[in-house]
Amino acid sequence: MDHFYFVRHGETVWNVENKICGATDIALTEMGHEQAIEVGKKIKEMGLDADVILTSPLVRASETARHISELTGIPVKTEPRLIEQNFGIYESTPRNGAAFHEAKKVIASRYGTGESMLQLAQRIYNLLDEIKAGDRKCILVAHNGIVRMVESYFREMDNEEFSSFGIDNCEVKRYEFAK
């Protein structure tokens, strides 16, 4: 396939509280559900053509994907590799904390009890290679840590750009594979 779309899940309570969600399974807020419904409408209005929505198994992403599917008719499939990175000791701490920002620059650190950037890159890059080699048009519904790694697959980023990159809740981003 030559492209795919990425959608970040809707708002969660921890997003509102400026906390790192990571692999902790945090539900959408009412606003998060509304955002997911709105992005589903937007995807339908834009006529985005997809065969499948691949979603993280975490409830904030799977609920977002469900809303999109209900509005577009695109079937949903859970993709375990899209689960958010486990940020270990940083989960539930402030998202804008200086220590966390610096820790994201260390590719082999597992944050005490979590998952390193190297481990995350392996599973996300392998998934993207499969999407590229496949014939299914996909929408991925996942998390900010996942889109950060997806972005690094497509362009060179220094450590500061990488650790600072993110997209808004329910933002839609198109990615094109090089021909």
N, CA, C and O atoms as a DFTB+ gen file, in Angstrom:
716 C
 N C O
     1  1       0.841      -1.173       0.000
     2  2       0.000       0.000       0.000
     3  2       0.893       1.246       0.000
     4  3       1.996       1.223       0.546
     5  1       0.420       2.310      -0.602
     6  2       1.263       3.510      -0.723
     7  2       1.040       4.543       0.380
     8  3       1.824       5.484       0.509
     9  1      -0.027       4.380       1.183
    10  2      -0.281       5.338       2.260
    11  2      -1.197       4.721       3.311
    12  3      -1.770       3.651       3.105
    13  1      -1.322       5.412       4.434
    14  2      -2.293       5.070       5.471
    15  2      -2.601       6.343       6.255
    16  3      -1.936       7.366       6.094
    17  1      -3.614       6.258       7.098
    18  2      -3.987       7.385       7.952
    19  2      -3.782       6.991       9.409
    20  3      -3.954       5.832       9.786
    21  1      -3.415       7.968      10.212
    22  2      -3.250       7.770      11.644
    23  2      -4.199       8.723      12.366
    24  3      -4.278       9.904      12.028
    25  1      -4.920       8.201      13.366
    26  2      -5.796       9.011      14.204
    27  2      -5.412       8.757      15.657
    28  3      -5.349       7.612      16.105
    29  1      -5.157       9.836      16.383
    30  2      -4.927       9.697      17.820
    31  2      -6.281       9.610      18.510
    32  3      -7.241      10.254      18.086
    33  1      -6.358       8.827      19.558
    34  2      -7.596       8.644      20.326
    35  2      -8.136       9.968      20.861
    36  3      -7.430      10.977      20.870
    37  1      -9.385       9.956      21.304
    38  2     -10.010      11.124      21.914
    39  2      -9.474      11.400      23.316
    40  3      -8.682      10.636      23.866
    41  1      -9.928      12.502      23.863
    42  2      -9.465      12.978      25.163
    43  2      -9.785      11.997      26.297
    44  3     -10.847      11.375      26.322
    45  1      -8.834      11.876      27.237
    46  2      -9.009      11.070      28.446
    47  2      -8.924      11.988      29.668
    48  3      -8.505      13.140      29.564
    49  1      -9.323      11.464      30.816
    50  2      -9.197      12.219      32.062
    51  2      -7.735      12.577      32.310
    52  3      -7.434      13.696      32.724
    53  1      -6.829      11.642      32.063
    54  2      -5.410      11.926      32.304
    55  2      -4.873      12.950      31.302
    56  3      -3.949      13.692      31.635
    57  1      -5.425      13.013      30.082
    58  2      -5.041      14.101      29.174
    59  2      -5.427      15.439      29.800
    60  3      -4.631      16.378      29.804
    61  1      -6.637      15.522      30.324
    62  2      -7.119      16.750      30.959
    63  2      -6.236      17.107      32.160
    64  3      -5.934      18.278      32.390
    65  1      -5.830      16.093      32.915
    66  2      -5.008      16.309      34.112
    67  2      -3.519      16.410      33.801
    68  3      -2.698      16.508      34.713
    69  1      -3.164      16.385      32.496
    70  2      -1.767      16.490      32.052
    71  2      -0.891      15.354      32.595
    72  3       0.262      15.572      32.967
    73  1      -1.450      14.149      32.634
    74  2      -0.708      12.981      33.113
    75  2      -0.364      12.054      31.947
    76  3      -1.099      11.972      30.963
    77  1       0.747      11.373      32.075
    78  2       1.161      10.382      31.084
    79  2       0.302       9.135      31.246
    80  3       0.272       8.531      32.318
    81  1      -0.390       8.753      30.188
    82  2      -1.229       7.549      30.210
    83  2      -0.392       6.295      29.974
    84  3      -0.482       5.328      30.731
    85  1       0.419       6.317      28.925
    86  2       1.216       5.135      28.589
    87  2       0.342       3.918      28.406
    88  3      -0.719       4.001      27.788
    89  1       0.777       2.780      28.940
    90  2       0.049       1.526      28.795
    91  2      -1.079       1.381      29.811
    92  3      -1.798       0.382      29.797
    93  1      -1.240       2.371      30.694
    94  2      -2.353       2.355      31.639
    95  2      -3.647       2.544      30.851
    96  3      -3.735       3.433      30.003
    97  1      -4.638       1.721      31.125
    98  2      -5.871       1.720      30.342
    99  2      -6.844       2.765      30.885
   100  3      -7.609       2.490      31.810
   101  1      -6.810       3.954      30.309
   102  2      -7.615       5.093      30.743
   103  2      -8.741       5.331      29.731
   104  3      -8.502       5.368      28.524
   105  1      -9.960       5.491      30.231
   106  2     -11.129       5.667      29.372
   107  2     -11.213       7.083      28.801
   108  3     -10.576       8.012      29.297
   109  1     -12.009       7.217      27.755
   110  2     -12.308       8.527      27.180
   111  2     -13.206       9.328      28.114
   112  3     -14.009       8.764      28.858
   113  1     -13.064      10.628      28.067
   114  2     -14.028      11.523      28.707
   115  2     -15.233      11.658      27.783
   116  3     -15.219      11.159      26.658
   117  1     -16.271      12.333      28.262
   118  2     -17.412      12.615      27.391
   119  2     -16.945      13.413      26.170
   120  3     -17.385      13.155      25.049
   121  1     -16.050      14.385      26.394
   122  2     -15.474      15.158      25.287
   123  2     -14.721      14.230      24.333
   124  3     -14.786      14.410      23.117
   125  1     -14.011      13.243      24.872
   126  2     -13.280      12.280      24.039
   127  2     -14.211      11.500      23.124
   128  3     -13.893      11.267      21.958
   129  1     -15.366      11.094      23.658
   130  2     -16.363      10.406      22.818
   131  2     -16.878      11.345      21.735
   132  3     -17.033      10.944      20.581
   133  1     -17.143      12.596      22.107
   134  2     -17.622      13.573      21.126
   135  2     -16.564      13.812      20.039
   136  3     -16.901      13.911      18.859
   137  1     -15.299      13.905      20.431
   138  2     -14.226      14.082      19.453
   139  2     -14.167      12.896      18.493
   140  3     -13.984      13.073      17.288
   141  1     -14.322      11.688      19.033
   142  2     -14.271      10.480      18.202
   143  2     -15.426      10.454      17.202
   144  3     -15.242      10.070      16.047
   145  1     -16.601      10.857      17.640
   146  2     -17.750      10.928      16.734
   147  2     -17.490      11.973      15.650
   148  3     -17.765      11.736      14.474
   149  1     -16.966      13.114      16.044
   150  2     -16.676      14.180      15.065
   151  2     -15.622      13.739      14.057
   152  3     -15.749      14.034      12.868
   153  1     -14.579      13.035      14.508
   154  2     -13.552      12.598      13.554
   155  2     -14.114      11.519      12.630
   156  3     -13.721      11.436      11.466
   157  1     -15.024      10.696      13.135
   158  2     -15.690       9.720      12.273
   159  2     -16.481      10.408      11.170
   160  3     -16.438       9.994      10.011
   161  1     -17.206      11.464      11.540
   162  2     -17.954      12.245      10.546
   163  2     -17.004      12.881       9.532
   164  3     -17.269      12.885       8.330
   165  1     -15.894      13.415      10.038
   166  2     -14.904      14.062       9.158
   167  2     -14.320      13.053       8.167
   168  3     -14.184      13.356       6.982
   169  1     -13.980      11.868       8.643
   170  2     -13.422      10.831       7.768
   171  2     -14.438      10.451       6.693
   172  3     -14.077      10.262       5.531
   173  1     -15.696      10.341       7.080
   174  2     -16.743      10.015       6.102
   175  2     -16.901      11.145       5.089
   176  3     -16.966      10.893       3.886
   177  1     -16.963      12.391       5.567
   178  2     -17.124      13.544       4.675
   179  2     -15.948      13.691       3.715
   180  3     -16.125      14.073       2.558
   181  1     -14.744      13.386       4.204
   182  2     -13.545      13.489       3.367
   183  2     -13.479      12.349       2.351
   184  3     -12.697      12.407       1.403
   185  1     -14.294      11.321       2.546
   186  2     -14.286      10.184       1.639
   187  2     -13.017       9.348       1.749
   188  3     -12.574       8.740       0.774
   189  1     -12.434       9.326       2.959
   190  2     -11.220       8.523       3.130
   191  2     -11.557       7.056       2.905
   192  3     -12.426       6.492       3.569
   193  1     -10.869       6.466       1.977
   194  2     -11.107       5.088       1.577
   195  2     -10.204       4.166       2.381
   196  3      -8.980       4.274       2.304
   197  1     -10.793       3.266       3.146
   198  2      -9.998       2.311       3.931
   199  2     -10.722       0.973       3.980
   200  3     -11.951       0.905       3.954
   201  1      -9.922      -0.091       4.051
   202  2     -10.468      -1.441       4.168
   203  2     -10.634      -1.860       5.620
   204  3     -11.480      -2.693       5.945
   205  1      -9.811      -1.269       6.496
   206  2      -9.812      -1.688       7.893
   207  2      -9.296      -0.558       8.784
   208  3      -8.443       0.235       8.387
   209  1      -9.833      -0.513       9.981
   210  2      -9.300       0.338      11.041
   211  2      -8.538      -0.585      11.973
   212  3      -9.125      -1.484      12.575
   213  1      -7.240      -0.371      12.098
   214  2      -6.423      -1.130      13.045
   215  2      -6.302      -0.293      14.309
   216  3      -5.891       0.866      14.252
   217  1      -6.659      -0.875      15.453
   218  2      -6.674      -0.111      16.689
   219  2      -5.860      -0.760      17.794
   220  3      -5.736      -1.981      17.883
   221  1      -5.318       0.098      18.620
   222  2      -4.704      -0.328      19.874
   223  2      -5.775      -1.028      20.715
   224  3      -6.952      -0.677      20.626
   225  1      -5.384      -2.010      21.527
   226  2      -6.366      -2.661      22.387
   227  2      -6.788      -1.818      23.595
   228  3      -7.756      -2.168      24.270
   229  1      -6.088      -0.720      23.881
   230  2      -6.466       0.106      25.026
   231  2      -7.806       0.788      24.758
   232  3      -8.077       1.208      23.633
   233  1      -8.643       0.899      25.790
   234  2     -10.023       1.349      25.640
   235  2     -10.139       2.742      25.019
   236  3     -11.082       2.990      24.268
   237  1      -9.220       3.646      25.305
   238  2      -9.326       4.998      24.738
   239  2      -9.197       4.982      23.220
   240  3      -9.837       5.779      22.534
   241  1      -8.372       4.080      22.694
   242  2      -8.225       3.947      21.245
   243  2      -9.328       3.074      20.651
   244  3      -9.887       3.408      19.607
   245  1      -9.644       1.965      21.305
   246  2     -10.655       1.067      20.741
   247  2     -12.039       1.715      20.711
   248  3     -12.819       1.454      19.795
   249  1     -12.355       2.558      21.703
   250  2     -13.626       3.292      21.678
   251  2     -13.629       4.341      20.573
   252  3     -14.645       4.536      19.906
   253  1     -12.509       5.010      20.377
   254  2     -12.393       5.975      19.276
   255  2     -12.606       5.253      17.943
   256  3     -13.352       5.728      17.086
   257  1     -11.948       4.110      17.775
   258  2     -12.093       3.327      16.543
   259  2     -13.531       2.850      16.356
   260  3     -14.043       2.845      15.236
   261  1     -14.181       2.452      17.443
   262  2     -15.581       2.001      17.353
   263  2     -16.475       3.120      16.830
   264  3     -17.301       2.895      15.946
   265  1     -16.312       4.319      17.371
   266  2     -17.117       5.448      16.893
   267  2     -16.870       5.713      15.408
   268  3     -17.814       5.937      14.651
   269  1     -15.609       5.687      14.995
   270  2     -15.280       5.913      13.581
   271  2     -15.926       4.843      12.714
   272  3     -16.503       5.145      11.669
   273  1     -15.828       3.597      13.151
   274  2     -16.395       2.482      12.400
   275  2     -17.911       2.605      12.264
   276  3     -18.466       2.372      11.190
   277  1     -18.576       2.974      13.361
   278  2     -20.033       3.103      13.323
   279  2     -20.486       4.162      12.316
   280  3     -21.545       4.033      11.702
   281  1     -19.684       5.195      12.154
   282  2     -20.048       6.281      11.246
   283  2     -19.611       6.046       9.806
   284  3     -20.208       6.594       8.879
   285  1     -18.582       5.241       9.615
   286  2     -18.039       5.051       8.268
   287  2     -18.334       3.677       7.673
   288  3     -18.286       3.500       6.456
   289  1     -18.636       2.713       8.527
   290  2     -18.834       1.349       8.056
   291  2     -17.532       0.588       7.842
   292  3     -17.556      -0.555       7.385
   293  1     -16.403       1.200       8.163
   294  2     -15.107       0.516       8.013
   295  2     -14.932      -0.432       9.195
   296  3     -15.058      -0.006      10.342
   297  1     -14.644      -1.707       8.942
   298  2     -14.492      -2.655      10.054
   299  2     -13.245      -2.372      10.898
   300  3     -12.252      -1.827      10.415
   301  1     -13.331      -2.763      12.177
   302  2     -12.252      -2.553      13.136
   303  2     -11.587      -3.883      13.458
   304  3     -12.255      -4.904      13.620
   305  1     -10.266      -3.857      13.548
   306  2      -9.498      -5.021      13.982
   307  2      -8.497      -4.543      15.031
   308  3      -7.788      -3.559      14.818
   309  1      -8.441      -5.240      16.160
   310  2      -7.467      -4.906      17.196
   311  2      -6.084      -5.345      16.735
   312  3      -5.893      -6.474      16.283
   313  1      -5.130      -4.436      16.858
   314  2      -3.728      -4.715      16.503
   315  2      -2.890      -4.491      17.761
   316  3      -2.616      -3.348      18.124
   317  1      -2.478      -5.579      18.432
   318  2      -1.757      -5.461      19.701
   319  2      -0.485      -4.612      19.623
   320  3      -0.091      -4.006      20.619
   321  1       0.154      -4.561      18.471
   322  2       1.391      -3.778      18.348
   323  2       1.149      -2.278      18.453
   324  3       2.098      -1.511      18.621
   325  1      -0.112      -1.847      18.357
   326  2      -0.433      -0.428      18.461
   327  2      -0.659       0.035      19.901
   328  3      -0.945       1.210      20.131
   329  1      -0.534      -0.868      20.867
   330  2      -0.679      -0.447      22.265
   331  2       0.365       0.624      22.566
   332  3       1.483       0.585      22.054
   333  1      -0.025       1.580      23.408
   334  2       0.893       2.670      23.741
   335  2       2.127       2.119      24.444
   336  3       2.078       1.080      25.102
   337  1       3.217       2.828      24.292
   338  2       4.469       2.476      24.953
   339  2       4.255       2.465      26.463
   340  3       3.570       3.327      27.013
   341  1       4.848       1.482      27.117
   342  2       4.816       1.421      28.572
   343  2       5.921       2.328      29.089
   344  3       7.106       2.027      28.942
   345  1       5.521       3.444      29.697
   346  2       6.483       4.425      30.189
   347  2       6.916       4.165      31.628
   348  3       7.504       5.038      32.267
   349  1       6.630       2.979      32.136
   350  2       7.145       2.554      33.439
   351  2       6.908       3.563      34.544
   352  3       5.771       3.942      34.822
   353  1       7.992       3.995      35.170
   354  2       7.904       4.874      36.336
   355  2       7.300       6.236      36.022
   356  3       6.947       6.973      36.943
   357  1       7.172       6.587      34.756
   358  2       6.632       7.893      34.387
   359  2       5.117       7.895      34.209
   360  3       4.515       8.965      34.120
   361  1       4.491       6.725      34.154
   362  2       3.034       6.698      33.961
   363  2       2.353       7.370      35.151
   364  3       2.705       7.121      36.304
   365  1       1.397       8.202      34.863
   366  2       0.606       9.014      35.794
   367  2       1.348      10.257      36.289
   368  3       0.815      11.000      37.114
   369  1       2.571      10.496      35.799
   370  2       3.304      11.709      36.170
   371  2       3.016      12.798      35.133
   372  3       2.455      12.493      34.081
   373  1       3.383      14.060      35.394
   374  2       3.084      15.139      34.443
   375  2       3.708      14.921      33.063
   376  3       4.887      14.589      32.940
   377  1       2.886      15.116      32.034
   378  2       3.337      14.949      30.639
   379  2       4.453      15.913      30.283
   380  3       5.334      15.589      29.487
   381  1       4.414      17.096      30.874
   382  2       5.419      18.102      30.538
   383  2       6.581      18.119      31.525
   384  3       7.324      19.099      31.590
   385  1       6.743      17.052      32.288
   386  2       7.851      16.974      33.231
   387  2       9.192      16.933      32.518
   388  3       9.347      16.236      31.516
   389  1      10.153      17.676      33.031
   390  2      11.483      17.758      32.412
   391  2      12.172      16.395      32.385
   392  3      12.829      16.058      31.401
   393  1      12.031      15.616      33.444
   394  2      12.694      14.308      33.501
   395  2      12.142      13.370      32.418
   396  3      12.897      12.642      31.774
   397  1      10.830      13.397      32.229
   398  2      10.225      12.552      31.198
   399  2      10.666      12.991      29.806
   400  3      10.993      12.152      28.967
   401  1      10.676      14.279      29.558
   402  2      11.114      14.809      28.259
   403  2      12.528      14.324      27.940
   404  3      12.798      13.900      26.816
   405  1      13.412      14.382      28.899
   406  2      14.793      13.922      28.702
   407  2      14.855      12.409      28.557
   408  3      15.630      11.898      27.748
   409  1      14.059      11.692      29.321
   410  2      14.077      10.221      29.275
   411  2      13.678       9.703      27.902
   412  3      14.182       8.666      27.470
   413  1      12.778      10.402      27.199
   414  2      12.346       9.966      25.861
   415  2      13.479      10.023      24.843
   416  3      13.371       9.438      23.766
   417  1      14.544      10.708      25.167
   418  2      15.686      10.820      24.258
   419  2      16.652       9.645      24.391
   420  3      17.539       9.477      23.553
   421  1      16.490       8.835      25.431
   422  2      17.401       7.715      25.697
   423  2      16.763       6.449      25.132
   424  3      15.826       5.903      25.716
   425  1      17.273       5.990      24.000
   426  2      16.570       4.948      23.242
   427  2      16.564       3.571      23.892
   428  3      15.684       2.763      23.595
   429  1      17.522       3.280      24.770
   430  2      17.580       1.948      25.361
   431  2      16.962       1.887      26.759
   432  3      16.829       0.796      27.314
   433  1      16.583       3.019      27.340
   434  2      16.009       3.039      28.689
   435  2      14.623       2.419      28.689
   436  3      13.820       2.649      27.784
   437  1      14.357       1.627      29.720
   438  2      13.035       1.020      29.875
   439  2      12.227       1.726      30.959
   440  3      11.231       1.185      31.440
   441  1      12.640       2.914      31.342
   442  2      11.912       3.702      32.342
   443  2      11.672       2.902      33.615
   444  3      10.610       3.009      34.229
   445  1      12.641       2.112      34.007
   446  2      12.539       1.294      35.208
   447  2      11.782       0.002      34.977
   448  3      12.351      -1.078      35.136
   449  1      10.518       0.086      34.609
   450  2       9.683      -1.110      34.470
   451  2       8.922      -1.140      33.149
   452  3       7.979      -1.917      32.997
   453  1       9.318      -0.304      32.195
   454  2       8.538      -0.156      30.971
   455  2       9.184      -0.745      29.734
   456  3       9.794      -1.814      29.776
   457  1       9.038      -0.030      28.637
   458  2       9.476      -0.477      27.318
   459  2      10.381       0.592      26.713
   460  3      10.052       1.778      26.735
   461  1      11.510       0.171      26.178
   462  2      12.451       1.120      25.588
   463  2      11.967       1.594      24.217
   464  3      11.104       0.974      23.596
   465  1      12.541       2.700      23.767
   466  2      12.255       3.198      22.418
   467  2      12.671       2.169      21.370
   468  3      12.018       2.036      20.335
   469  1      13.757       1.442      21.636
   470  2      14.194       0.404      20.699
   471  2      13.142      -0.690      20.569
   472  3      12.845      -1.140      19.463
   473  1      12.583      -1.116      21.688
   474  2      11.538      -2.144      21.647
   475  2      10.302      -1.623      20.913
   476  3       9.709      -2.331      20.099
   477  1       9.925      -0.386      21.208
   478  2       8.781       0.216      20.530
   479  2       9.033       0.321      19.027
   480  3       8.165      -0.021      18.224
   481  1      10.218       0.793      18.650
   482  2      10.549       0.933      17.225
   483  2      10.444      -0.408      16.506
   484  3       9.944      -0.474      15.383
   485  1      10.905      -1.462      17.138
   486  2      10.848      -2.770      16.488
   487  2       9.417      -3.148      16.140
   488  3       9.142      -3.541      15.006
   489  1       8.505      -3.036      17.095
   490  2       7.130      -3.469      16.808
   491  2       6.401      -2.528      15.853
   492  3       5.615      -2.985      15.023
   493  1       6.648      -1.222      15.955
   494  2       5.962      -0.273      15.071
   495  2       6.553      -0.314      13.666
   496  3       5.805      -0.325      12.688
   497  1       7.857      -0.336      13.545
   498  2       8.473      -0.407      12.218
   499  2       8.081      -1.696      11.501
   500  3       7.827      -1.679      10.297
   501  1       8.029      -2.818      12.231
   502  2       7.607      -4.074      11.608
   503  2       6.164      -3.974      11.107
   504  3       5.855      -4.446      10.013
   505  1       5.282      -3.363      11.901
   506  2       3.898      -3.187      11.484
   507  2       3.821      -2.307      10.239
   508  3       3.093      -2.630       9.301
   509  1       4.559      -1.207      10.218
   510  2       4.537      -0.316       9.053
   511  2       5.085      -1.005       7.810
   512  3       4.566      -0.802       6.713
   513  1       6.127      -1.817       7.969
   514  2       6.646      -2.590       6.833
   515  2       5.567      -3.528       6.283
   516  3       5.442      -3.686       5.069
   517  1       4.792      -4.149       7.174
   518  2       3.717      -5.045       6.736
   519  2       2.615      -4.271       6.009
   520  3       2.105      -4.729       4.987
   521  1       2.250      -3.106       6.532
   522  2       1.223      -2.294       5.871
   523  2       1.696      -1.888       4.483
   524  3       0.937      -1.961       3.517
   525  1       2.949      -1.461       4.386
   526  2       3.513      -1.046       3.099
   527  2       3.493      -2.200       2.090
   528  3       3.147      -2.000       0.926
   529  1       3.861      -3.396       2.530
   530  2       3.930      -4.559       1.640
   531  2       2.550      -5.145       1.337
   532  3       2.399      -5.907       0.382
   533  1       1.561      -4.801       2.128
   534  2       0.235      -5.384       1.983
   535  2      -0.633      -4.658       0.972
   536  3      -0.192      -3.740       0.282
   537  1      -1.889      -5.102       0.908
   538  2      -2.821      -4.510      -0.051
   539  2      -4.055      -3.908       0.620
   540  3      -5.020      -3.550      -0.056
   541  1      -4.022      -3.796       1.954
   542  2      -5.161      -3.211       2.668
   543  2      -4.933      -1.720       2.921
   544  3      -3.855      -1.305       3.346
   545  1      -5.969      -0.928       2.650
   546  2      -5.940       0.495       2.978
   547  2      -6.330       0.615       4.455
   548  3      -7.397       0.158       4.863
   549  1      -5.449       1.237       5.250
   550  2      -5.620       1.224       6.701
   551  2      -5.750       2.604       7.312
   552  3      -5.174       3.584       6.842
   553  1      -6.530       2.639       8.377
   554  2      -6.536       3.754       9.317
   555  2      -6.045       3.166      10.631
   556  3      -6.612       2.190      11.122
   557  1      -5.000       3.749      11.204
   558  2      -4.497       3.312      12.498
   559  2      -5.066       4.242      13.563
   560  3      -5.012       5.462      13.414
   561  1      -5.604       3.678      14.626
   562  2      -6.088       4.474      15.752
   563  2      -5.265       4.073      16.965
   564  3      -5.327       2.939      17.438
   565  1      -4.491       5.040      17.454
   566  2      -3.584       4.705      18.555
   567  2      -3.254       5.954      19.372
   568  3      -4.136       6.761      19.664
   569  1      -1.997       6.108      19.734
   570  2      -1.579       7.009      20.798
   571  2      -0.456       7.943      20.357
   572  3       0.157       7.757      19.306
   573  1      -0.205       8.949      21.186
   574  2       0.826       9.941      20.876
   575  2       2.215       9.313      20.806
   576  3       3.000       9.658      19.923
   577  1       2.529       8.397      21.720
   578  2       3.833       7.723      21.667
   579  2       3.992       6.902      20.401
   580  3       5.095       6.775      19.869
   581  1       2.896       6.347      19.924
   582  2       2.934       5.543      18.699
   583  2       3.138       6.445      17.488
   584  3       3.955       6.134      16.621
   585  1       2.403       7.567      17.415
   586  2       2.566       8.453      16.260
   587  2       3.966       9.071      16.252
   588  3       4.504       9.368      15.185
   589  1       4.550       9.264      17.416
   590  2       5.939       9.773      17.476
   591  2       6.876       8.779      16.774
   592  3       7.748       9.177      16.002
   593  1       6.686       7.496      17.048
   594  2       7.531       6.482      16.414
   595  2       7.201       6.352      14.930
   596  3       8.103       6.165      14.113
   597  1       5.930       6.447      14.573
   598  2       5.537       6.417      13.162
   599  2       6.214       7.567      12.417
   600  3       6.770       7.372      11.337
   601  1       6.163       8.748      12.993
   602  2       6.786       9.921      12.369
   603  2       8.274       9.680      12.124
   604  3       8.806      10.066      11.083
   605  1       8.948       9.036      13.090
   606  2      10.389       8.781      12.944
   607  2      10.690       7.775      11.833
   608  3      11.798       7.756      11.296
   609  1       9.721       6.950      11.490
   610  2       9.862       5.993      10.386
   611  2       9.953       6.741       9.050
   612  3      10.626       6.288       8.124
   613  1       9.272       7.883       8.959
   614  2       9.153       8.607       7.700
   615  2      10.127       9.763       7.522
   616  3      10.338      10.218       6.398
   617  1      10.717      10.243       8.594
   618  2      11.642      11.360       8.433
   619  2      12.699      11.340       9.529
   620  3      12.492      10.808      10.620
   621  1      13.832      11.936       9.200
   622  2      14.907      12.052      10.173
   623  2      14.509      13.067      11.230
   624  3      13.984      14.136      10.920
   625  1      14.764      12.718      12.473
   626  2      14.432      13.604      13.590
   627  2      15.598      13.575      14.572
   628  3      16.148      12.511      14.857
   629  1      15.973      14.744      15.089
   630  2      16.967      14.715      16.154
   631  2      16.244      14.386      17.462
   632  3      15.015      14.309      17.495
   633  1      17.003      14.195      18.527
   634  2      16.408      13.773      19.794
   635  2      15.368      14.760      20.311
   636  3      14.331      14.356      20.837
   637  1      15.644      16.038      20.163
   638  2      14.707      17.063      20.648
   639  2      13.401      17.014      19.858
   640  3      12.320      17.050      20.446
   641  1      13.495      16.933      18.520
   642  2      12.285      16.837      17.694
   643  2      11.482      15.591      18.062
   644  3      10.259      15.644      18.192
   645  1      12.183      14.473      18.228
   646  2      11.511      13.217      18.541
   647  2      10.776      13.312      19.874
   648  3       9.596      12.972      19.958
   649  1      11.464      13.768      20.911
   650  2      10.847      13.782      22.238
   651  2       9.734      14.821      22.345
   652  3       8.890      14.722      23.236
   653  1       9.713      15.808      21.462
   654  2       8.692      16.860      21.488
   655  2       7.510      16.592      20.559
   656  3       6.475      17.246      20.683
   657  1       7.645      15.644      19.632
   658  2       6.619      15.442      18.608
   659  2       5.331      14.869      19.209
   660  3       5.368      14.038      20.117
   661  1       4.215      15.324      18.691
   662  2       2.920      14.779      19.061
   663  2       1.833      15.396      18.202
   664  3       2.067      16.372      17.489
   665  1       0.633      14.815      18.275
   666  2      -0.521      15.368      17.571
   667  2      -1.670      15.498      18.562
   668  3      -1.622      14.930      19.653
   669  1      -2.688      16.237      18.186
   670  2      -3.834      16.474      19.050
   671  2      -4.750      15.259      19.107
   672  3      -4.708      14.392      18.235
   673  1      -5.573      15.211      20.143
   674  2      -6.588      14.167      20.236
   675  2      -7.481      14.221      19.001
   676  3      -7.962      15.286      18.614
   677  1      -7.694      13.069      18.395
   678  2      -8.535      12.871      17.210
   679  2      -8.057      13.625      15.975
   680  3      -8.833      13.858      15.048
   681  1      -6.794      14.002      15.960
   682  2      -6.210      14.562      14.744
   683  2      -5.992      13.428      13.741
   684  3      -5.630      12.316      14.126
   685  1      -6.213      13.711      12.460
   686  2      -5.994      12.749      11.381
   687  2      -4.729      13.164      10.642
   688  3      -4.583      14.318      10.237
   689  1      -3.824      12.219      10.472
   690  2      -2.561      12.498       9.765
   691  2      -2.365      11.430       8.695
   692  3      -2.499      10.236       8.965
   693  1      -2.052      11.863       7.496
   694  2      -1.795      10.944       6.384
   695  2      -0.292      10.710       6.261
   696  3       0.502      11.647       6.343
   697  1       0.083       9.461       6.064
   698  2       1.483       9.090       5.842
   699  2       1.595       8.404       4.486
   700  3       0.785       7.541       4.147
   701  1       2.610       8.796       3.711
   702  2       2.867       8.231       2.386
   703  2       4.168       7.467       2.397
   704  3       5.193       7.987       2.838
   705  1       4.140       6.248       1.921
   706  2       5.368       5.469       1.783
   707  2       6.126       5.928       0.542
   708  3       5.517       6.240      -0.481
   709  1       7.446       5.970       0.630
   710  2       8.279       6.319      -0.523
   711  2       8.110       5.233      -1.590
   712  3       7.985       4.048      -1.281
   713  1       8.111       5.656      -2.808
   714  2       7.920       4.696      -3.914
   715  2       9.228       4.104      -4.345
   716  3       9.262       3.280      -5.259
